[in-house]
């Protein structure tokens, strides 16, 4: 296990543990976070843990041509029930992601330090958000890191049915129009799979990232 020092450095992701941990420790400075994402690494830990840096052997991603929009979701979109905005309420989005209850997950990995770190990245134009509104109330959204050709999604939330799907679809369509290569979703879950996301090898992900 590699323990980070103050030096701005990460070991090769090829040295990751079988679970995908590349390194432990360090900090959440903007410089280290940007280096991590550009290296295919992301932080994921809980309050009582040191900072853990991950690069799993399988990466969950969306290739935009594979985006799945169900018939029922198309009806929701056509009803214009929701309004979607970009980068208008970043802190509110990440705080909702932090506190939303999740199935089979007792707590949150979005610590107070992570909230402040990503808000700092947002001020630098690197972390971005999507907001979904219903009757002027924020009911869903997501946030992530914008690398210019790959968007690394971090977390999403939904207070009403379909709100997070709306955010995801709106982001995917915007990224496709801007000629991004893919949307990185990090690790598998059924919700992402239902939207068309697939797992690819870490090596294939890094090839896209470095392109």
BAFITOR-927098 format. One record per atom (N, C-alpha, C, O, CB): residue in one letter; y, z, x. Coordinates in steps of 0.02 Angstrom, whole numbers, padded with zeros to 5 digits, always signed. Glycine has a CB too. Layout:
aYZX;...
! end
This chain:
x-00060+00000+00042;x+00000+00000+00000;x+00062+00000+00044;x+00069+00042+00089;x+00000+00061-00048;x+00108-00046+00032;x+00168-00051+00074;x+00224-00009+00043;x+00240-00017-00016;x+00190-00125+00082;x+00253+00035+00083;x+00308+00078+00060;x+00374+00050+00087;x+00383+00043+00147;x+00297+00152+00083;x+00419+00035+00041;x+00482+00005+00061;x+00528+00056+00093;x+00527+00115+00077;x+00516-00026+00000;x+00569+00032+00139;x+00622+00072+00170;x+00689+00045+00145;x+00692+00009+00096;x+00618+00071+00248;x+00743+00064+00179;x+00809+00038+00160;x+00817-00036+00177;x+00861-00069+00151;x+00863+00079+00194;x+00774-00061+00221;x+00777-00132+00239;x+00765-00175+00177;x+00722-00160+00136;x+00725-00148+00294;x+00803-00229+00171;x+00797-00274+00114;x+00739-00322+00128;x+00748-00375+00158;x+00864-00313+00101;x+00679-00302+00105;x+00619-00339+00124;x+00564-00325+00073;x+00559-00270+00047;x+00596-00320+00196;x+00522-00377+00061;x+00460-00368+00024;x+00404-00402+00063;x+00414-00455+00092;x+00465-00397-00049;x+00345-00372+00064;x+00288-00406+00094;x+00266-00465+00052;x+00288-00473-00005;x+00228-00357+00104;x+00224-00507+00079;x+00199-00565+00042;x+00161-00542-00020;x+00126-00491-00018;x+00153-00608+00086;x+00169-00579-00074;x+00133-00561-00135;x+00058-00568-00126;x+00019-00541-00166;x+00157-00605-00194;x+00037-00604-00076;x-00035-00611-00062;x-00066-00544-00042;x-00127-00537-00044;x-00047-00663-00008;x-00025-00496-00023;x-00050-00430-00003;x-00056-00383-00063;x-00074-00325-00054;x-00006-00400+00050;x-00041-00407-00123;x-00042-00364-00182;x-00111-00334-00194;x-00162-00364-00177;x-00020-00403-00244;x-00111-00274-00222;x-00175-00242-00241;x-00208-00282-00297;x-00176-00325-00327;x-00163-00168-00263;x-00272-00268-00311;x-00305-00304-00366;x-00268-00297-00433;x-00271-00343-00475;x-00376-00277-00375;x-00233-00242-00442;x-00194-00233-00504;x-00129-00272-00503;x-00100-00286-00556;x-00179-00159-00515;x-00106-00291-00443;x-00045-00330-00437;x+00013-00294-00405;x+00068-00321-00404;x-00024-00353-00503;x+00003-00233-00379;x+00058-00196-00347;x+00068-00222-00276;x+00023-00224-00235;x+00042-00120-00347;x+00132-00242-00263;x+00150-00269-00197;x+00178-00214-00152;x+00165-00213-00092;x+00200-00326-00205;x+00219-00170-00181;x+00252-00119-00140;x+00273-00060-00184;x+00272-00064-00245;x+00314-00149-00104;x+00292-00006-00150;x+00313+00056-00184;x+00378+00078-00153;x+00388+00072-00092;x+00258+00112-00177;x+00423+00105-00195;x+00484+00135-00169;x+00543+00087-00168;x+00546+00041-00208;x+00472+00162-00100;x+00588+00099-00122;x+00648+00058-00118;x+00699+00080-00170;x+00703+00139-00187;x+00631-00016-00128;x+00739+00033-00195;x+00792+00048-00242;x+00798-00009-00292;x+00762-00059-00289;x+00859+00061-00206;x+00845+00000-00338;x+00857-00051-00390;x+00926-00083-00380;x+00960-00099-00428;x+00852-00020-00460;x+00945-00092-00317;x+01009-00124-00303;x+01006-00197-00325;x+00952-00226-00328;x+01025-00119-00228;x+01064-00226-00341;x+01064-00297-00360;x+01032-00342-00308;x+00995-00389-00325;x+01135-00320-00373;x+01045-00327-00244;x+01018-00370-00191;x+00941-00367-00190;x+00908-00419-00181;x+01046-00349-00123;x+00913-00307-00198;x+00840-00301-00196;x+00808-00332-00258;x+00756-00364-00253;x+00819-00227-00189;x+00840-00322-00315;x+00812-00352-00377;x+00813-00427-00374;x+00764-00459-00393;x+00852-00328-00438;x+00867-00456-00350;x+00870-00529-00345;x+00818-00556-00296;x+00785-00606-00310;x+00941-00551-00322;x+00811-00522-00239;x+00759-00542-00191;x+00690-00537-00223;x+00649-00582-00213;x+00762-00498-00128;x+00678-00484-00261;x+00613-00475-00292;x+00597-00533-00339;x+00545-00564-00334;x+00610-00409-00330;x+00642-00547-00386;x+00628-00600-00435;x+00621-00668-00402;x+00579-00709-00423;x+00684-00602-00487;x+00660-00681-00351;x+00653-00745-00315;x+00589-00749-00275;x+00569-00803-00254;x+00712-00756-00269;x+00556-00691-00265;x+00492-00689-00229;x+00433-00684-00276;x+00376-00678-00254;x+00492-00630-00181;x+00445-00686-00342;x+00391-00680-00391;x+00369-00609-00403;x+00312-00597-00421;x+00333-00720-00368;x+00414-00561-00392;x+00400-00489-00397;x+00446-00458-00449;x+00504-00478-00455;x+00408-00454-00328;x+00421-00409-00486;x+00464-00373-00533;x+00447-00299-00533;x+00390-00280-00517;x+00455-00402-00605;x+00496-00255-00549;x+00482-00183-00551;x+00454-00163-00619;x+00473-00190-00671;x+00547-00143-00537;x+00408-00115-00617;x+00376-00091-00679;x+00347-00022-00665;x+00297-00016-00629;x+00320-00141-00704;x+00378+00029-00692;x+00357+00098-00678;x+00384+00143-00732;x+00424+00121-00774;x+00382+00121-00607;x+00364+00205-00732;x+00387+00254-00781;x+00428+00308-00747;x+00432+00311-00685;x+00327+00285-00819;x+00460+00350-00787;x+00507+00400-00761;x+00477+00445-00708;x+00511+00463-00660;x+00533+00442-00817;x+00414+00463-00715;x+00383+00511-00669;x+00349+00476-00610;x+00311+00509-00573;x+00334+00554-00706;x+00361+00412-00601;x+00329+00373-00548;x+00382+00348-00498;x+00440+00341-00517;x+00289+00314-00576;x+00361+00335-00435;x+00406+00298-00391;x+00414+00227-00417;x+00376+00205-00461;x+00380+00299-00317;x+00462+00190-00390;x+00471+00120-00411;x+00409+00081-00387;x+00392+00082-00328;x+00537+00090-00381;x+00378+00046-00434;x+00321+00004-00418;x+00341-00069-00426;x+00373-00087-00476;x+00259+00021-00464;x+00324-00110-00377;x+00342-00181-00377;x+00278-00223-00386;x+00230-00214-00349;x+00379-00201-00312;x+00279-00268-00435;x+00219-00303-00457;x+00224-00378-00448;x+00277-00408-00454;x+00205-00287-00530;x+00166-00408-00434;x+00158-00481-00437;x+00084-00493-00455;x+00043-00503-00411;x+00178-00517-00369;x+00068-00492-00520;x-00002-00498-00541;x-00031-00566-00523;x+00004-00616-00516;x-00008-00487-00615;x-00097-00568-00515;x-00131-00630-00495;x-00127-00684-00549;x-00131-00743-00534;x-00203-00616-00477;x-00120-00662-00612;x-00110-00709-00668;x-00042-00697-00698;x-00023-00640-00712;x-00167-00701-00722;x-00004-00750-00708;x+00064-00744-00733;x+00068-00776-00802;x+00047-00832-00811;x+00115-00777-00685;x+00096-00739-00850;x+00105-00766-00918;x+00171-00805-00921;x+00224-00777-00906;x+00105-00708-00971;x+00167-00869-00939;x+00227-00911-00939;x+00227-00955-01001;x+00176-00966-01033;x+00230-00954-00875;x+00286-00982-01016;x+00292-01032-01068;x+00316-01097-01036;x+00370-01100-01006;x+00341-01009-01124;x+00276-01150-01043;x+00300-01217-01031;x+00329-01242-01097;x+00295-01239-01148;x+00243-01265-01003;x+00390-01266-01096;x+00427-01276-01158;x+00394-01324-01207;x+00401-01317-01268;x+00495-01300-01142;x+00357-01372-01180;x+00322-01419-01225;x+00266-01385-01264;x+00240-01413-01313;x+00295-01478-01186;x+00246-01325-01242;x+00191-01289-01275;x+00216-01238-01326;x+00176-01204-01358;x+00149-01253-01223;x+00282-01233-01335;x+00309-01184-01383;x+00280-01195-01453;x+00281-01250-01480;x+00386-01189-01385;x+00253-01141-01481;x+00223-01144-01548;x+00269-01110-01598;x+00286-01051-01591;x+00153-01110-01548;x+00289-01148-01649;x+00329-01120-01703;x+00289-01129-01767;x+00280-01185-01791;x+00400-01155-01708;x+00266-01074-01795;x+00223-01077-01855;x+00263-01104-01914;x+00324-01104-01914;x+00194-01008-01871;x+00226-01126-01965;x+00259-01151-02026;x+00302-01096-02057;x+00358-01110-02080;x+00206-01175-02076;x+00276-01035-02058;x+00315-00980-02088;x+00378-00966-02048;x+00430-00950-02076;x+00272-00917-02093;x+00373-00972-01981;x+00431-00961-01939;x+00482-01017-01948;x+00542-01005-01946;x+00411-00955-01866;x+00458-01077-01957;x+00505-01133-01970;x+00543-01120-02035;x+00602-01136-02040;x+00467-01201-01974;x+00509-01092-02084;x+00543-01075-02147;x+00597-01023-02135;x+00652-01028-02163;x+00492-01050-02199;x+00582-00973-02093;x+00631-00921-02078;x+00693-00953-02044;x+00750-00936-02061;x+00601-00867-02032;x+00680-00998-01997;x+00736-01031-01962;x+00778-01072-02011;x+00839-01070-02009;x+00708-01076-01906;x+00744-01109-02054;x+00780-01152-02102;x+00820-01112-02153;x+00870-01136-02179;x+00730-01197-02138;x+00797-01052-02167;x+00833-01009-02215;x+00899-00982-02187;x+00941-00956-02223;x+00789-00951-02236;x+00907-00991-02120;x+00968-00966-02087;x+00980-00891-02103;x+01037-00870-02113;x+01028-01008-02109;x+00926-00855-02104;x+00929-00783-02117;x+00962-00745-02060;x+00996-00695-02070;x+00859-00755-02130;x+00951-00770-01998;x+00975-00737-01939;x+01031-00777-01905;x+01034-00838-01911;x+00918-00725-01890;x+01074-00742-01870;x+01122-00773-01824;x+01102-00755-01753;x+01087-00697-01739;x+01196-00751-01840;x+01102-00803-01708;x+01082-00792-01639;x+01143-00801-01594;x+01181-00849-01600;x+01026-00841-01618;x+01153-00753-01548;x+01206-00758-01498;x+01176-00746-01429;x+01119-00723-01422;x+01263-00707-01512;x+01214-00764-01378;x+01192-00756-01309;x+01244-00715-01270;x+01303-00732-01269;x+01180-00825-01275;x+01220-00662-01238;x+01262-00623-01191;x+01323-00591-01224;x+01376-00587-01193;x+01284-00667-01135;x+01316-00569-01285;x+01372-00535-01318;x+01360-00460-01325;x+01408-00423-01340;x+01383-00565-01387;x+01299-00436-01315;x+01285-00365-01324;x+01227-00344-01279;x+01176-00317-01302;x+01267-00350-01399;x+01236-00357-01213;x+01180-00345-01167;x+01158-00272-01167;x+01098-00259-01174;x+01201-00365-01096;x+01204-00226-01160;x+01184-00155-01156;x+01149-00133-01219;x+01100-00097-01216;x+01245-00111-01143;x+01173-00156-01277;x+01141-00138-01340;x+01070-00164-01344;x+01025-00131-01369;x+01182-00164-01400;x+01060-00225-01318;x+00992-00254-01318;x+00945-00213-01274;x+00891-00195-01296;x+00994-00327-01294;x+00965-00199-01213;x+00919-00163-01168;x+00907-00092-01193;x+00852-00065-01184;x+00948-00161-01097;x+00957-00060-01223;x+00946+00007-01251;x+00898+00006-01310;x+00859+00052-01318;x+01013+00038-01272;x+00901-00047-01351;x+00853-00054-01405;x+00783-00067-01378;x+00734-00040-01405;x+00874-00110-01452;x+00778-00107-01326;x+00713-00119-01295;x+00684-00054-01267;x+00624-00043-01269;x+00718-00171-01239;x+00728-00011-01242;x+00708+00053-01212;x+00679+00100-01265;x+00629+00134-01252;x+00767+00087-01178;x+00710+00102-01324;x+00692+00154-01372;x+00644+00131-01427;x+00619+00172-01465;x+00754+00181-01404;x+00632+00065-01432;x+00590+00041-01486;x+00518+00065-01477;x+00492+00064-01422;x+00592-00036-01490;x+00486+00086-01530;x+00416+00108-01527;x+00370+00047-01520;x+00381-00004-01553;x+00396+00149-01591;x+00321+00052-01477;x+00275-00003-01464;x+00203+00020-01475;x+00184+00076-01458;x+00284-00031-01392;x+00164-00024-01503;x+00094-00009-01517;x+00056+00006-01453;x+00063-00030-01403;x+00060-00068-01555;x+00017+00059-01453;x-00025+00078-01397;x+00015+00094-01334;x-00012+00091-01278;x-00075+00023-01382;x+00078+00112-01341;x+00119+00129-01283;x+00158+00192-01299;x+00205+00190-01339;x+00167+00071-01263;x+00140+00249-01268;x+00171+00313-01287;x+00244+00319-01267;x+00282+00353-01301;x+00132+00369-01257;x+00264+00287-01213;x+00332+00294-01189;x+00363+00227-01172;x+00343+00175-01197;x+00334+00339-01129;x+00412+00229-01128;x+00446+00168-01107;x+00447+00163-01032;x+00449+00214-00998;x+00517+00165-01135;x+00446+00102-01006;x+00454+00092-00934;x+00526+00077-00917;x+00543+00070-00858;x+00407+00036-00910;x+00570+00070-00967;x+00640+00056-00955;x+00676+00123-00946;x+00699+00153-00994;x+00672+00014-01014;x+00681+00145-00884;x+00711+00209-00869;x+00788+00203-00872;x+00815+00148-00876;x+00689+00235-00800;x+00822+00260-00870;x+00895+00259-00870;x+00921+00222-00809;x+00971+00185-00813;x+00923+00331-00871;x+00888+00231-00751;x+00909+00195-00691;x+00901+00120-00699;x+00943+00081-00675;x+00869+00219-00630;x+00849+00099-00733;x+00838+00027-00744;x+00891-00001-00791;x+00915-00057-00781;x+00768+00014-00772;x+00909+00037-00842;x+00962+00014-00887;x+01025-00001-00847;x+01055-00054-00855;x+00977+00067-00942;x+01045+00046-00805;x+01107+00037-00766;x+01100-00020-00716;x+01147-00058-00705;x+01126+00102-00730;x+01041-00026-00685;x+01031-00079-00636;x+01037-00148-00668;x+01067-00193-00639;x+00962-00072-00603;x+01007-00157-00727;x+01009-00222-00759;x+01078-00236-00791;x+01099-00293-00796;x+00955-00228-00812;x+01112-00183-00813;x+01181-00192-00836;x+01226-00215-00779;x+01270-00256-00789;x+01208-00127-00868;x+01214-00189-00719;x+01251-00212-00660;x+01236-00286-00646;x+01281-00324-00630;x+01233-00170-00599;x+01173-00306-00653;x+01155-00376-00643;x+01187-00420-00697;x+01205-00477-00684;x+01079-00385-00644;x+01194-00393-00757;x+01227-00431-00810;x+01300-00443-00793;x+01326-00498-00804;x+01221-00394-00877;x+01334-00393-00765;x+01403-00402-00745;x+01410-00456-00692;x+01463-00488-00686;x+01432-00336-00719;x+01358-00466-00653;x+01358-00517-00600;x+01336-00585-00627;x+01335-00634-00589;x+01313-00496-00543;x+01319-00589-00691;x+01299-00652-00721;x+01226-00670-00708;x+01207-00727-00719;x+01342-00706-00696;x+01186-00622-00685;x+01116-00635-00667;x+01069-00614-00723;x+01022-00650-00739;x+01098-00600-00602;x+01081-00556-00752;x+01041-00534-00810;x+01076-00557-00873;x+01137-00550-00880;x+01032-00456-00809;x+01037-00583-00920;x+01065-00611-00981;x+01025-00588-01042;x+00968-00567-01037;x+01066-00688-00978;x+01057-00593-01100;x+01026-00569-01161;x+01032-00620-01217;x+01075-00664-01217;x+01057-00503-01183;x+00987-00613-01265;x+00990-00650-01328;x+00992-00598-01384;x+00953-00550-01384;x+00928-00699-01337;x+01038-00607-01431;x+01045-00559-01486;x+01030-00594-01553;x+01050-00651-01564;x+01116-00529-01486;x+00996-00559-01596;x+00981-00584-01663;x+01013-00536-01714;x+01001-00475-01712;x+00904-00591-01675;x+01053-00564-01758;x+01092-00524-01806;x+01071-00541-01877;x+01057-00598-01894;x+01167-00535-01796;x+01071-00490-01919;x+01061-00499-01990;x+01114-00458-02026;x+01116-00397-02020;x+00988-00477-02013;x+01157-00492-02063;x+01212-00458-02097;x+01253-00416-02049;x+01270-00358-02063;x+01186-00414-02155;x+01268-00445-01991;x+01310-00413-01939;x+01277-00354-01905;x+01309-00320-01865;x+01375-00390-01970;x+01212-00342-01918;x+01175-00289-01884;x+01129-00320-01832;x+01096-00370-01844;x+01134-00247-01935;x+01128-00289-01773;x+01084-00312-01719;x+01012-00291-01737;x+00996-00232-01737;x+01105-00283-01650;x+00969-00340-01751;x+00901-00325-01774;x+00847-00349-01726;x+00788-00335-01737;x+00890-00356-01842;x+00866-00384-01673;x+00817-00407-01625;x+00850-00437-01565;x+00911-00450-01565;x+00771-00459-01657;x+00811-00447-01513;x+00839-00477-01453;x+00793-00471-01394;x+00738-00443-01398;x+00905-00446-01436;x+00815-00498-01338;x+00778-00494-01275;x+00827-00499-01218;x+00885-00519-01227;x+00724-00549-01270;x+00803-00480-01158;x+00845-00489-01098;x+00800-00508-01040;x+00739-00500-01042;x+00884-00424-01082;x+00831-00534-00988;x+00794-00554-00929;x+00839-00577-00873;x+00900-00569-00876;x+00745-00609-00946;x+00808-00604-00822;x+00843-00625-00761;x+00845-00701-00757;x+00793-00734-00764;x+00809-00595-00698;x+00904-00729-00747;x+00914-00801-00745;x+00918-00823-00672;x+00965-00807-00637;x+00979-00821-00784;x+00867-00861-00651;x+00864-00886-00582;x+00891-00957-00576;x+00889-00986-00522;x+00793-00882-00556;x+00915-00985-00630;x+00944-01052-00627;x+00896-01108-00645;x+00918-01159-00671;x+00971-01064-00560;x+00832-01099-00631;x+00781-01149-00650;x+00721-01116-00684;x+00680-01149-00715;x+00758-01189-00588;x+00717-01050-00677;x+00666-01009-00709;x+00701-00949-00739;x+00744-00918-00706;x+00609-00987-00659;x+00684-00932-00801;x+00710-00871-00832;x+00653-00821-00836;x+00600-00836-00863;x+00741-00885-00903;x+00665-00761-00808;x+00613-00710-00807;x+00626-00660-00864;x+00669-00617-00858;x+00612-00673-00739;x+00590-00667-00918;x+00598-00621-00974;x+00573-00552-00957;x+00520-00544-00926;x+00561-00648-01035;x+00611-00501-00977;x+00593-00432-00960;x+00565-00394-01020;x+00512-00364-01016;x+00653-00397-00933;x+00602-00394-01075;x+00579-00356-01133;x+00613-00383-01195;x+00666-00414-01191;x+00594-00280-01125;x+00583-00371-01253;x+00613-00391-01317;x+00602-00336-01368;x+00559-00293-01359;x+00583-00459-01342;x+00641-00339-01421;x+00633-00290-01474;x+00645-00323-01541;x+00676-00376-01545;x+00680-00230-01465;x+00619-00291-01594;x+00627-00316-01662;x+00630-00257-01710;x+00584-00216-01711;x+00570-00365-01681;x+00683-00254-01749;x+00688-00202-01800;x+00665-00228-01868;x+00649-00188-01912;x+00760-00177-01805;x+00664-00294-01876;x+00640-00324-01938;x+00593-00380-01919;x+00594-00406-01863;x+00700-00351-01981;x+00551-00399-01966;x+00501-00451-01953;x+00532-00515-01928;x+00582-00539-01957;x+00460-00464-02016;x+00503-00543-01875;x+00521-00609-01848;x+00584-00610-01805;x+00601-00663-01778;x+00530-00657-01904;x+00618-00554-01797;x+00681-00555-01760;x+00669-00570-01685;x+00707-00608-01656;x+00716-00488-01767;x+00618-00539-01655;x+00606-00553-01584;x+00580-00624-01574;x+00596-00656-01524;x+00555-00503-01555;x+00541-00649-01621;x+00519-00719-01617;x+00579-00766-01619;x+00582-00816-01584;x+00470-00736-01675;x+00628-00749-01661;x+00688-00790-01666;x+00725-00792-01600;x+00747-00845-01578;x+00734-00763-01721;x+00730-00734-01567;x+00764-00731-01502;x+00726-00773-01450;x+00756-00810-01412;x+00769-00659-01478;x+00660-00767-01450;x+00619-00802-01401;x+00625-00878-01411;x+00634-00915-01363;x+00545-00780-01407;x+00620-00900-01473;x+00623-00972-01487;x+00692-01000-01469;x+00697-01054-01440;x+00608-00985-01561;x+00745-00963-01487;x+00812-00986-01471;x+00822-00992-01395;x+00852-01040-01371;x+00864-00938-01501;x+00797-00943-01358;x+00802-00945-01285;x+00763-01004-01257;x+00788-01041-01215;x+00778-00880-01254;x+00701-01012-01280;x+00659-01067-01255;x+00692-01135-01266;x+00691-01177-01222;x+00590-01066-01288;x+00722-01145-01324;x+00754-01208-01339;x+00816-01219-01295;x+00829-01274-01272;x+00773-01211-01413;x+00854-01166-01284;x+00913-01172-01241;x+00893-01188-01169;x+00924-01230-01137;x+00954-01107-01244;x+00841-01154-01144;x+00818-01166-01076;x+00791-01237-01068;x+00803-01270-01017;x+00765-01116-01056;x+00755-01261-01118;x+00728-01329-01115;x+00785-01379-01111;x+00781-01427-01072;x+00683-01343-01176;x+00836-01370-01151;x+00893-01416-01151;x+00929-01415-01083;x+00959-01465-01063;x+00942-01398-01207;x+00927-01358-01049;x+00959-01352-00984;x+00913-01371-00926;x+00930-01361-00868;x+00984-01281-00974;x+00854-01398-00942;x+00806-01423-00892;x+00777-01369-00847;x+00762-01381-00789;x+00839-01475-00849;x+00769-01309-00875;x+00732-01257-00838;x+00659-01277-00833;x+00634-01316-00874;x+00740-01187-00873;x+00624-01250-00783;x+00554-01268-00771;x+00507-01230-00818;x+00460-01258-00844;x+00535-01255-00698;x+00520-01166-00827;x+00478-01125-00871;x+00512-01059-00887;x+00563-01041-00857;x+00409-01112-00839;x+00484-01024-00935;x+00505-00956-00953;x+00450-00908-00931;x+00394-00911-00957;x+00519-00949-01031;x+00466-00865-00884;x+00418-00816-00858;x+00414-00756-00905;x+00465-00725-00921;x+00437-00793-00786;x+00353-00740-00927;x+00343-00683-00972;x+00301-00628-00940;x+00283-00579-00973;x+00309-00707-01036;x+00285-00636-00876;x+00254-00585-00834;x+00180-00573-00850;x+00137-00597-00814;x+00291-00521-00840;x+00165-00536-00903;x+00096-00517-00916;x+00075-00534-00987;x+00117-00539-01032;x+00086-00442-00903;x+00011-00543-00996;x-00017-00566-01061;x-00007-00514-01116;x-00016-00454-01106;x-00091-00582-01054;x+00012-00539-01175;x+00001-00502-01237;x-00008-00552-01294;x+00011-00610-01288;x+00060-00454-01252;x-00038-00530-01348;x-00055-00575-01403;x+00007-00607-01435;x+00004-00665-01456;x-00094-00537-01456;x+00061-00569-01438;x+00123-00595-01468;x+00147-00656-01429;x+00166-00706-01459;x+00177-00540-01469;x+00147-00651-01363;x+00169-00707-01322;x+00121-00766-01328;x+00143-00824-01331;x+00174-00686-01249;x+00057-00752-01330;x+00007-00806-01337;x+00017-00844-01402;x+00008-00905-01404;x-00064-00777-01334;x+00036-00808-01455;x+00046-00841-01520;x+00106-00889-01518;x+00111-00934-01560;x+00056-00789-01574;x+00151-00879-01470;x+00209-00922-01463;x+00198-00980-01415;x+00243-01021-01404;x+00269-00881-01441;x+00138-00984-01386;x+00122-01040-01342;x+00119-01023-01268;x+00109-01068-01227;x+00170-01093-01353;x+00129-00960-01251;x+00126-00941-01180;x+00054-00942-01154;x+00007-00929-01191;x+00157-00870-01170;x+00047-00958-01090;x-00018-00961-01059;x-00016-00925-00992;x+00038-00916-00963;x-00042-01035-01050;x-00074-00906-00967;x-00079-00876-00901;x-00092-00931-00849;x-00134-00975-00859;x-00135-00823-00899;x-00055-00927-00794;x-00068-00972-00738;x-00077-00930-00674;x-00057-00872-00672;x-00008-01023-00729;x-00108-00959-00623;x-00118-00924-00561;x-00051-00907-00528;x-00003-00945-00533;x-00162-00965-00513;x-00050-00851-00494;x+00011-00831-00458;x+00035-00886-00411;x+00095-00899-00406;x-00002-00766-00418;x-00011-00919-00377;x+00008-00971-00330;x+00044-01029-00366;x+00093-01056-00339;x-00054-00998-00294;x+00020-01047-00425;x+00052-01100-00463;x+00122-01079-00486;x+00168-01119-00486;x+00010-01120-00523;x+00128-01016-00506;x+00193-00990-00526;x+00242-00992-00468;x+00300-01012-00476;x+00186-00919-00554;x+00219-00971-00409;x+00263-00970-00351;x+00284-01041-00331;x+00340-01051-00306;x+00228-00936-00292;x+00241-01089-00341;x+00260-01159-00325;x+00318-01181-00369;x+00364-01215-00345;x+00199-01207-00335;x+00316-01164-00432;x+00371-01180-00477;x+00434-01141-00457;x+00489-01169-00455;x+00353-01165-00551;x+00425-01078-00442;x+00481-01035-00424;x+00517-01060-00362;x+00578-01058-00358;x+00457-00963-00413;x+00479-01084-00313;x+00507-01106-00249;x+00531-01178-00250;x+00564-01200-00203;x+00456-01097-00194;x+00516-01214-00304;x+00532-01285-00307;x+00608-01295-00304;x+00632-01351-00306;x+00503-01318-00371;
! end
